[in-house]
């Protein structure tokens, strides 16, 4: 029996020049070729981002060789410019990789924060002094006016030897403390009754300079 009759497909392949290679198979002679020749030319390797950004910081701002920042122009009104502290801050900012703009923003925030803090402390102090005054009026009650008048005599006597005593009482707020008011009133009573040698009154040479004062009354 003829083999061509038993395998008609094989006969057809023979007529076409033998079995054809399947898609994706390597043609004869290609196995020895380099990968570049079989797959085509590869694209050049891209440069790393770091190489393209030489001299830049992580924040994307170049700080090397940057101009010196002038913090003096951003100091809020009422604050004193400290050149040394400004230079120290600029040095720290550069070491941290901050740009001039970023340092300026931080400086403005810091100075405003310090200014608001100082303002709050001052307001709290003023309120405290006012509260002392209110407390003194409440404790002295009906004797308040008379006590203050007597205090005036005591302060005037002290000013002869301590010229800035009144200023100190005002600046510290002590002039509103009831304890200080009573102390000044006591001095006022003493100078009203005695020849008070220590506060400008001529000395009489007496051993007891408070010879007319009954100290039992102040116990």
C-alpha positions in Angstrom: 0.0 0.0 0.0 1.3 3.4 -0.9 2.6 5.5 2.1 1.3 8.7 0.5 -2.2 7.3 0.7 -1.9 6.5 4.4 -0.5 10.0 5.3 -2.0 12.5 2.9 -1.0 15.4 5.2 2.6 14.4 5.2 2.5 14.2 1.5 1.3 17.7 1.3 4.1 18.9 3.6 6.6 17.2 1.4 5.2 19.0 -1.6 5.6 22.3 0.2 9.2 21.7 1.2 8.8 19.9 4.5 7.1 20.9 7.9 7.1 24.6 8.5 8.5 26.0 11.8 5.9 27.1 14.4 5.5 30.7 15.5 8.0 31.7 18.1 10.6 29.0 17.3 14.2 30.0 16.6 15.2 29.9 13.0 18.4 28.0 12.2 21.5 30.2 12.9 19.7 32.5 15.4 20.6 30.6 18.5 24.2 31.7 18.3 23.4 35.4 17.8 23.7 37.9 20.7 20.5 39.0 22.5 20.9 42.5 21.1 20.7 41.2 17.5 17.7 39.1 18.2 15.6 41.6 20.3 16.7 44.8 18.7 18.7 47.7 20.2 17.9 48.5 23.9 17.2 52.1 25.1 20.0 53.9 26.9 19.8 53.6 30.6 18.2 56.6 32.2 20.3 58.7 34.6 19.4 58.5 38.2 17.4 61.4 39.6 20.2 62.1 42.1 22.7 62.7 39.3 20.3 65.1 37.6 19.8 67.1 40.9 23.4 67.5 42.0 23.6 70.3 44.5 19.9 70.2 45.5 18.5 69.3 48.9 15.8 66.8 49.7 13.4 69.7 49.8 14.3 70.6 46.2 16.0 73.9 47.1 19.7 74.6 46.5 21.3 76.2 49.5 25.0 76.0 48.7 26.2 79.5 47.7 22.8 81.0 48.4 22.7 84.7 49.3 22.6 85.7 52.9 19.1 86.3 54.2 18.2 89.7 55.8 16.1 88.9 58.8 16.1 92.5 59.9 13.5 93.4 57.3 10.9 90.9 58.8 11.3 91.8 62.5 7.8 92.8 63.8 7.3 96.3 65.2 8.3 96.6 68.8 10.9 93.8 68.7 14.6 94.4 68.9 16.8 92.8 66.1 19.6 90.6 67.4 22.2 90.2 64.7 24.1 87.4 66.4 20.9 85.3 67.0 19.9 85.9 63.4 23.2 84.5 62.1 23.0 81.5 64.4 19.5 80.8 63.1 20.6 81.1 59.5 23.5 78.7 60.1 21.1 76.1 61.6 18.7 76.6 58.8 21.4 75.9 56.2 22.6 72.8 58.0 19.0 71.5 58.0 18.8 72.1 54.2 16.3 75.0 54.4 16.0 77.6 51.7 16.0 81.3 52.4 12.3 81.4 51.9 11.7 78.6 54.3 13.9 80.2 56.9 12.1 83.5 56.5 8.8 81.8 57.1 10.0 80.1 60.2 11.6 83.3 61.5 8.4 85.2 61.0 6.4 82.5 62.8 8.9 82.3 65.7 9.0 86.1 66.2 5.3 86.5 66.0 4.9 83.6 68.5 7.4 85.2 70.9 5.7 88.6 70.5 2.3 87.2 71.3 3.7 85.3 74.3 5.3 88.4 75.7 2.0 90.3 75.2 0.0 87.7 77.0 2.5 87.7 79.9 2.2 91.5 80.2 -1.5 91.4 80.1 -1.6 88.8 82.8 0.7 91.0 85.0 -1.5 94.0 84.5 -4.5 92.0 85.5 -2.7 90.7 88.6 -1.9 94.2 89.7 -5.5 95.3 89.2 -6.7 92.3 91.3 -4.3 93.3 94.1 -5.9 96.7 94.1 -9.4 95.3 94.3 -8.4 93.0 97.1 -6.9 95.9 99.1 -10.1 97.9 98.8 -12.1 95.0 100.0 -9.9 94.3 103.0 -9.6 97.9 104.0 -13.3 98.6 103.6 -14.5 101.9 105.1 -10.9 102.7 106.2 -9.6 102.7 102.6 -9.6 106.4 101.9 -8.2 107.4 105.3 -5.5 104.7 105.0 -4.4 105.9 101.5 -4.1 109.5 102.8 -1.9 108.3 105.6 0.1 106.3 103.1 0.8 109.5 101.2 2.6 111.0 104.2 4.7 107.9 104.7 5.8 107.8 101.0 6.6 111.5 101.1 8.8 110.9 104.1 10.6 108.0 102.4 11.2 109.9 99.2 13.5 112.2 101.1 15.9 109.4 101.5 14.7 107.0 98.7 13.8 109.3 95.7 12.5 106.5 93.4 10.4 104.7 96.0 7.2 105.8 94.4 8.4 104.7 90.9 9.4 101.3 92.3 5.9 100.8 93.9 4.3 101.6 90.5 6.6 99.6 88.3 6.4 96.4 90.4 2.7 96.7 91.2 3.6 96.6 94.9 1.7 99.8 95.5 -1.5 97.8 95.1 -0.6 95.1 97.7 -2.6 95.6 100.9 0.5 94.6 102.9 2.5 97.4 101.4 -0.4 99.9 101.8 -0.6 99.1 105.5 3.2 99.4 105.9 3.2 102.8 104.2 0.2 103.9 106.4 2.2 102.9 109.5 5.1 105.0 108.4 2.8 107.9 107.7 1.4 107.7 111.3 4.9 107.6 112.8 6.2 110.6 110.9 3.0 112.5 111.8 3.5 111.9 115.5 7.2 112.2 115.9 10.2 114.3 115.1 11.4 111.7 112.5 15.1 112.2 112.3 15.8 109.6 109.6 13.6 111.3 107.0 14.7 114.9 106.9 13.6 116.3 110.2 16.5 117.9 112.2 17.9 115.7 114.8 17.4 116.7 118.4 20.2 114.3 119.6 17.6 112.3 121.6 18.4 108.6 122.1 14.8 107.6 121.3 13.9 109.2 117.9 10.3 107.9 118.3 9.8 109.4 121.7 6.1 110.2 121.1 5.1 106.9 119.5 3.1 104.4 121.4 4.2 101.2 119.6 1.7 99.1 121.6 -1.0 100.6 119.4 0.5 98.9 116.3 0.6 95.4 117.9 
